[in-house]
């Protein structure tokens, strides 16, 4: 069964660490801020909306490719922030789980 796991929690709660242990393809909005050539992380708050749009676009791309397991680790502070992920998962026939990460 094709599976989506949404990891949500505050910054520093361990979402990325947990995502690595779950296997599958991991996507995070923070990846948008990593320089592809040097690997440097340069956060810019004014690009946050673009980063989340990028994350959703990459998410949908991998569902179109029928990736078996996709893990998205973002803060998802509000329930509504996950709605587009739930809608896309339904559109592409994925089972979806939401996990709240509270700390290390």
N, C-alpha and C positions, 0 to 999 in steps of 0.2 A: 504494500500500500504506500502510495506517495504521501510523504509526511512533511508538515511545516511545524516548526517549534518557534514560537515567539518568546524570547526572554526579555522580561521587563524588570526594571529596578533603577535605583539611584546610581549616579556615577560612582564607580569604585566598589560596587556591591559584588562584583565577580562575574558579571554576565559574559564577558569575553572569555574568561578562563573556563567557565562552564561550557560555553559553546564549543571550545576546542575539544573537550572531553566527550561531547555528544557525537562527534563525527559529522559527516555530511558537509555541505557547502555552507559556510558562514558569511553573512552579509551584515554590515553595520553602517549607519550613516557616517560614523567617524572615519570610515575608509575613504570617504570623499576628500578628506583633508590631508591625505598622505601623498606626498610628491612621488610620482611614479618613477622618476629617474633616480632620486637620491634616497627615497624612503623616509624622508623627514615628515613629521606631523606638524602641520601649521593650521591651528584652528582659527577660523574667522567667523565670528557670530553673525555677521551680515550675510554669510553664505549658508546659514543653517537650513533655511527653507529649501534651497537648491540641493543640499546634502540629503535631505529626507526624500526629495523627489527622485534623486539619483538612486537612492537605496530601493525605492519602490520599483523603479524602472529595471534595475538589475534583478530584483526579486522576480518580476514578471518574466523577464528574459529567461531565467533559469527554469521557471515553470513551463514556459513554451518549449524548452529543450527537454522537459520531463525528467529533470533531476529528481532522484529518489527522495533525498532528505535535504531540506533547506532550513537553516537555523538563522533567525534574524534577532540580533541582540541590540536593542535600542532602549532608551529610558521608558518610552511609552507611559509617561506620567498620567495621561488621561485615557480612559477607555476608547474615546472616539479616535484616538491616534492609531488604533489598530484596525479600525473598520475597513479601510481600503485593503489591508492584508487579508482580512477574513473574506471580503468580497472576491478578491483575486483567487484565493485558495478554493473557494466554491466554484468559480468559473472554470478552473483548470482541474478540478476533481481531486484536490488534496485534503487529507485529514489534517486538522490543525489543532495544536495545543498551545496554550498560553501559560507560561510559568513565571511566577514572581520570584526574583532573586533578592534576598534580603541581606546577605552578607557572607563573609568568608567563613 
